[in-house]
Amino acid sequence: MKFPLFCTAALLALAGCATPLARLEPVPPPPIEVQILAINDFHGNLEAPGISVEADAGDGTRVQVPAGGVAVLAGAAAALRAGARYSMTVSAGDMIGASPLSSALFLDEPTVQAMELVGVEYNAVGNHEFDKGADELVRMQQGGCTVHTPRQPCRLEPFDGAAFAFLAANVQTESGETLFPGWAIKDFGPVQVGLIGMTLKDTATLVTPGGVEGLTFGDEAATANALVPRLKAAGADAVVLLIHQGGRMETDSDPSCPGLTGDILPILDKLDPEIDLVVSGHTHQAYVCKLARKGGGPPLLLTSAGRYGTRISDIRLAFQPDGTLIAADADNVIVREASSAVVPLLPAFAPDAATAALVQRYVSASRTEAARVVGTLSGPVTRQPNAAGEDLAGLLIADAHLAAGRAKGAEIAFFNQGGARTGLTPGENGAITYGQIFAMQPFGNTVTVLTLTGAQLKALLEQQFASGSNTTQEPTMLFPSEGFSFAYDLSRPAGERVVEMRLNGGPVTPGRRYRIAVNSFLASGGDNFTVLKQATDRVDAGLDLEALEGLLKPGAAVPQPGRIRRLGNN
């Protein structure tokens, strides 16, 4: 081939040039991105929980957005992971327990099935996973229809257990082994992500002690730190901690989270700096925080998706090709159904059809039972405490326990603060349904009648003011039944704060034996009321729901406050 003369001359000139052509630098490969979708505190909310999430409307105003429903959650997860080459979905505990009727009536079996459809691969167990005892929790993982509770498993269909893995690094059995595996590695090919999963160390004080007998719950930070070298040795390029403990935020607008408080903070302060991400829960708060580390270096990413499947955390980890983590970011995405009101800038998601069909199957099966009228109530009872610390819902349930226990000799009943999940609002003609009382007491406890001396009764009430983590906070109250009253003064020394106890108008005598009705959670020392473990002559008085139904069936009046009196200015 012949070149034109001007081209030949130009080539010769270039060949003789003293300065060579600039060399092209190689283009670096793009970062490897791993997506982690995370939820926490789902609590069996198969249907939308009826709450709204505050969001930015896009014009500087804040709006309330209805959110949740596991079918929409499954649709959101599928939409968010679309296009992500490397993705996994995790949960930071309380997936089950304290659930609405459509799940709890079936021992949360439908929630486990629904979470498989959401795509969950790992769940760090929370305290509510232990509500029905360790044996029942193991059934949730392994499947089967063995009976461990007063409720019947496999009522609607066989249950083959969770296809995803439960993680419980700090839960040890008497043999020294963990109840479930404590860690795992997710292999994404070019990078590996290690996971540690655990519950809070105080779980044993938050559930029925008999259900976790023989188990120990280790320190969260010490347990996690001990596993980091094992994960690194196994090839983990990043370490993620799934922990059922959390914090609280007044606002989530600042990623440095200056107002963050809560029991997660001392844990974070002690964590190995090799832990890159903490997915938290327990407090039902939503936040995404990038927290400065005391030793310097990249910030620690801390997330929580709130509660009930109303949000899902979309977390992105970016790695260099050699596996070095170079960035970690997250966004809490509101789980909003596409058919809901339009809000600018907010994504919306179509429900997943298979998950919606599962939910409908169980909701339909529970609907008849939920709508059954169990009795009447003269007015609403709320969980709002008065100045003395008593609330009407707690007093009503205490009265129900007493009524159920009278045949076993009960003279007094107590109900624990926090044991009622909702209040009761009567319908037409004062009607109360089974669905309402189930939502109020979803734990499946029984009523236990036992014997304490008057001196032990005094010691029990003193534990309201030095119980568990509440030693320097407001008391952890026991709500008494009608006919019993007590007064307390927080200005007095520990052990001397209960200044009066009266039964049917007369004083309680230290040496006399009293028959007392409590739920099975308290009877085994729950909420750190350990005096009840010293009680004698224990007998069963039936299910707590049956006790409340028995009180309401002939019609009940709203209980009158004043059974507890708070003295002094403290």
Buried (B, 14 or more C-beta within 10 A) or exposed (E): EEEEEEEEEEEEEEEEEEEEEEEEEEEEEEBBBBBBBBBBBBBBBBBBBEBBBEBBEEEEEEBEBBBBBBBBBBBBBBBBBEEBEBBBBBBBBBBBBBBBBBBBBBBBBBBBBBBBBBBBBBBBBBBBBBBBBBEBBBBBBEBEEEEBBBBEBBBBEEBEBBBBBBBBBBBBEEEEEBBBBBBBBBEBEBBBBBBBBBBBBBBBBBBBBBBBEEBEBBBBBEBBBBBBEBBBEEEBBBBBBBBBBBBBBEEBEEBEBEEBEBBBEEBBEEBBBBBBBBBBBBBBBBBBBBBEEEEEEBBBBBBBBBBBBBBBBBBBBBBBEEBEBEEBEBEBBBBBBEEBEEBEEBEBBBBBEEBBEBBBBBBEBBEEEBEEBBBBBEEEBBBEBEEBBBBBBBBBBBBBBBBBBBEBBBBBBBBBBEBBBBBBEBEEEBBBBBBBBBBBBBBBBBBBBBBBBBBBBBBBBBBBBBBBEBEEEEBBBBBBBBBBBBBBBBEBEEEEBBEEBBBEEEEBBEEEBBBBBBBBBBBBBBBBBBBBEBBEEBBEBBBBBBBBBBBBEEEBEBBEBEBBBBBEEE
